[in-house]
Amino acid sequence: MSIRATHVLDEQLSIITGLPFEYKLPLTMTTKRLYYTDAYTTGFDATLLEVTEHEGRPALLLDQSYFYPTSGGQANDLGTINGWPVIDVVAGENGQVYHILAALPGADLGAIPGPVHGEIDWSRRYDHMQQHAGQHLLSQLFYRHFGMETLSVHFGESESTLDLDAAAVTPAELAQAEAVANELVYAALPITAYFVTDDELARVPLRRPPKVSGEIRIVEIQGYDYSACGGTHVHNTAEIGPIKLLRQERRRGQTRITFLCGKRALADYLRKHDLLTQAAALYSTDVAQVPELLARAQEQVKTLQHQVDELMTQLLSYEAEEVAEAAIPVGSRQVVVQHWEDRPVEVLKTMAHLFQERPNTIALLATTAGGKATAIFARSADVDDHMGNLLRDALKAFGGGGGGRPEFAQGGGVALEQMPALLEYALKRLELFWK
């Protein structure tokens, strides 16, 4: 991590600033984080202290900033500084905030040190504020009502999650949690942030102890939740907006809850309402009738599929009779050799089982449907030949692989045009054995 402008940048900086090449920029100073006390300001003025690098990317260091750096599970802000896009914001080891740029600015950056103007992407910032405040509320809620501690949190681009120290959350508990969460939203409880010393910290009913010492920033949902947190949050629970618990997932003795807050929850509702309305239109019915109609349609599909399967089996039985008439006698066996170019593998399996029901029969079948070569070798119960070994040897001779049981084997991995030759190879092996 660089805390000074690198030597590689010095020559470029001398052109930008008009300063001699030997000039060294001032040492990096701690950045005053203005979002600690005001998360709603989107435009601000600051002094550019240094142009440097962070992990190989150009970065600006300011004396103060409203840009939030990624930390505590919350993603960083985006925006501009003097019109230059800020693509990432990273906290340094010594209190700096690195404003990462896509490329080194040109001459319009201005003098160093000198004034610059920053603009925050408000839509992204407010979305993060809603999700983070909503997570505080949910974590306290699950602890108060069900005794479930939050072990970890993740804020994603479209969904957020919290992991609870519970093997499972019942549907009734999930429904209750969502109802109570939205009641707290309607209560419009104030959300404030303030700093306390180590001595004062003992009087704050924190949900979890902080990982650092010294002056600690507390985010309080009035009378409900107290969390040590450096993130950005809305002014009151009403601004969190609707809270929707989407689903739960069991993970190694824990439960992961996926949730949406604010505009994300509203967008989810609008999208799903639109989909449900479209489904209702397909059935020319009311939205409320869609689940019942879908269930009924599903049962009808199952019935029809069963009928189709029975008819398909009958049809294949007739076809198997025709194919068997061209079987090749090998010793006391009748060997059926058949290659289809477009027959699905599942149909090929059905054909193989039909041939297994015929006495003294071996079936060497293949398909190249969907651009994939598949071979299935099968035999009736009164035949001793090992189909798995036969198929394995044949596939190996043509660069493929596979095998199986003595009575049934499947494999592939050979070139499509080699399938007829592979079947001929297997037939010759049988003829040679029974010669």
Order of alpha helices (4+ residues) and beta strands (2+ residues): alpha-beta-beta-beta-beta-beta-beta-beta-beta-alpha-beta-beta-alpha-beta-alpha-beta-beta-beta-beta-alpha-alpha-beta-beta-alpha-beta-beta-alpha-beta-beta-alpha
